[in-house]
Amino acid sequence: MQLGTDSSAELLVELSQEPIVYAEEEGQVILHYSPDDKLVLVETLDFRRFMSKDAVAALLAS
């Protein structure tokens, strides 16, 4: 599993290296799936709204 962020305030949690063929949006979360319906990537939009400033700083420092 890998964690990452990007410049548009998204938190990305990569669960596998499998190719992504489709995604489903559930509010502030986008779930990306492989051809065999396995969850590959979880993308949380504007994740800073859901975390304290200290938690965000710790995540970005790692």
ROLO-762874 format. One line per field, with one value per atom (N, C-alpha, C): residue number from 1; x, y, z. Coordinates in Angstrom, 1 decimal. Each point is the difference from the previous one (the first is absolute). Layout:
<pts>
num	[NUM|...]
px	[X|...]
py	[Y|...]
pz	[Z|...]
</pts>
This chain:
<pts>
num	[1|1|1|2|2|2|3|3|3|4|4|4|5|5|5|6|6|6|7|7|7|8|8|8|9|9|9|10|10|10|11|11|11|12|12|12|13|13|13|14|14|14|15|15|15|16|16|16|17|17|17|18|18|18|19|19|19|20|20|20|21|21|21|22|22|22|23|23|23|24|24|24|25|25|25|26|26|26|27|27|27|28|28|28|29|29|29|30|30|30|31|31|31|32|32|32|33|33|33|34|34|34|35|35|35|36|36|36|37|37|37|38|38|38|39|39|39|40|40|40|41|41|41|42|42|42|43|43|43|44|44|44|45|45|45|46|46|46|47|47|47|48|48|48|49|49|49|50|50|50|51|51|51|52|52|52|53|53|53|54|54|54|55|55|55|56|56|56|57|57|57|58|58|58|59|59|59|60|60|60|61|61|61|62|62|62]
px	[0.8|-0.8|0.9|-0.4|0.8|-1.0|0.5|-0.8|0.7|-0.8|0.5|-1.0|0.5|-0.9|0.4|-0.9|0.3|-0.4|0.3|-0.1|-1.5|-0.9|-1.4|-0.7|0.8|-0.6|-0.6|0.5|-0.5|1.0|-0.6|0.7|-0.2|1.1|0.0|0.5|-0.7|0.4|0.0|1.2|0.2|0.0|-0.9|-0.1|0.7|0.1|0.7|0.5|0.8|0.6|-0.8|-1.2|-0.8|-0.5|-0.3|-0.5|-1.4|-0.4|-1.3|-0.8|-1.2|-0.9|-1.3|-0.3|-1.2|0.1|-0.8|-0.1|-1.4|-0.3|-1.3|0.2|-0.8|0.1|-1.1|0.5|-0.9|0.2|-0.6|0.2|1.4|0.8|1.3|1.1|-0.5|0.9|-0.2|1.1|-0.1|0.7|-0.7|0.5|0.4|1.2|0.5|0.2|-0.5|0.0|0.7|0.5|0.7|-1.0|0.5|-0.9|-0.8|0.5|-0.7|-0.6|-0.4|-0.7|0.7|1.3|0.7|0.3|-0.1|0.3|1.5|0.4|1.4|0.4|-0.8|0.3|-1.2|0.3|-1.0|0.5|-0.9|0.4|-1.0|0.5|-0.8|0.2|-1.1|0.1|-0.1|0.8|0.1|0.1|0.9|0.2|0.3|0.5|0.3|-1.2|-1.2|-1.2|-0.4|0.6|-0.4|1.1|1.1|1.1|0.4|0.6|0.5|1.3|0.3|1.3|1.2|0.0|1.2|0.1|-1.2|0.0|0.4|-0.4|0.4|1.5|0.5|1.4|0.8|-0.4|0.7|-0.1|-1.1|-0.1|0.9|0.0|0.8|1.5|0.4|1.4|0.5|-0.9|0.4|0.3]
py	[-1.2|1.2|1.2|1.0|1.3|1.1|1.0|1.3|1.1|0.9|1.1|1.2|1.1|1.2|0.6|0.9|0.8|1.4|0.8|1.5|0.4|-0.8|0.4|-0.5|-0.2|-0.4|-1.3|-1.0|-1.3|-0.9|-1.0|-1.0|-1.3|-0.6|-1.2|-1.2|-1.1|-1.2|-1.1|-0.4|-1.0|-1.4|-0.9|-1.3|-1.1|0.3|-1.0|0.7|-0.7|0.5|-0.4|-0.7|-0.4|1.1|-0.2|1.1|0.4|1.2|0.6|0.0|-0.5|0.0|0.8|0.2|0.9|0.5|1.1|0.6|0.3|0.1|0.4|1.1|1.0|1.2|-0.2|0.1|-0.1|1.3|1.1|1.2|0.6|0.1|0.5|-1.1|-1.2|-1.1|-0.6|-0.3|-0.6|-1.4|-1.1|-1.3|-0.5|-0.5|-0.4|-1.5|-0.7|-1.5|-0.5|-1.3|-0.7|-0.8|-0.6|-0.7|-1.1|-0.6|-1.0|0.5|1.3|0.7|0.1|-0.1|0.2|1.5|0.4|1.4|0.3|1.0|0.2|1.3|1.1|1.3|0.7|0.6|0.8|1.5|0.8|1.4|0.8|0.8|0.8|1.5|0.6|1.4|0.9|1.1|1.0|-0.6|-0.9|-0.8|0.8|1.2|0.9|0.4|-0.1|0.3|-1.0|-1.2|-1.2|-0.3|0.8|-0.3|1.3|-0.2|1.1|0.6|1.2|0.6|-0.9|-0.4|-0.9|-1.3|-0.6|-1.3|0.3|1.0|0.4|0.2|0.7|0.3|-1.3|-0.9|-1.2|-0.9|0.0|-0.8|0.5|1.3|0.6|-0.1|-0.1|-0.1|-1.4|-1.0|-1.4|-0.4]
pz	[0.0|0.0|0.0|-0.8|-0.1|0.3|0.7|0.2|-0.8|-0.4|-0.7|-0.1|-0.3|-0.2|-1.3|-0.5|-1.2|0.3|-1.0|0.2|0.1|-0.4|0.1|1.3|1.0|1.4|-0.1|-0.7|0.0|0.7|0.7|0.7|-0.8|-0.4|-0.8|0.8|0.1|0.6|-1.0|-0.4|-1.0|0.6|-0.3|0.7|-0.9|-1.3|-0.8|-1.3|-0.8|-1.2|-1.2|0.2|-1.1|-0.8|-1.3|-0.8|0.4|-0.2|0.4|-1.3|0.1|-1.2|0.2|1.3|0.2|1.5|0.2|1.3|0.4|1.3|0.5|1.0|-0.1|0.9|1.1|1.2|1.2|0.8|-0.3|0.7|-0.2|1.0|0.0|-0.3|-0.3|-0.2|-1.4|-0.7|-1.3|0.2|-0.3|0.1|-1.4|-0.2|-1.3|0.0|-1.0|0.0|-1.2|0.2|-1.1|-0.9|-1.0|-0.9|0.7|1.1|0.7|1.3|0.0|1.1|1.3|0.0|1.3|0.1|1.3|0.3|-0.1|-0.9|-0.3|0.7|-0.1|0.5|0.7|1.1|0.7|-0.1|-0.5|-0.2|0.8|1.0|0.8|-0.4|-0.4|-0.5|1.2|0.0|1.0|1.4|0.1|1.3|1.2|-0.2|1.1|0.9|-0.7|0.7|1.1|-0.2|0.9|1.0|0.0|0.9|0.8|1.1|0.8|-0.7|0.3|-0.6|0.4|1.2|0.5|-0.8|-0.2|-0.8|-1.4|-0.6|-1.4|-0.1|1.0|0.0|0.1|0.9|0.2|-1.2|-0.7|-1.2|-1.1|-0.2|-1.0|0.2|1.3|0.4|-0.3|0.0|-0.2|-1.4]
</pts>
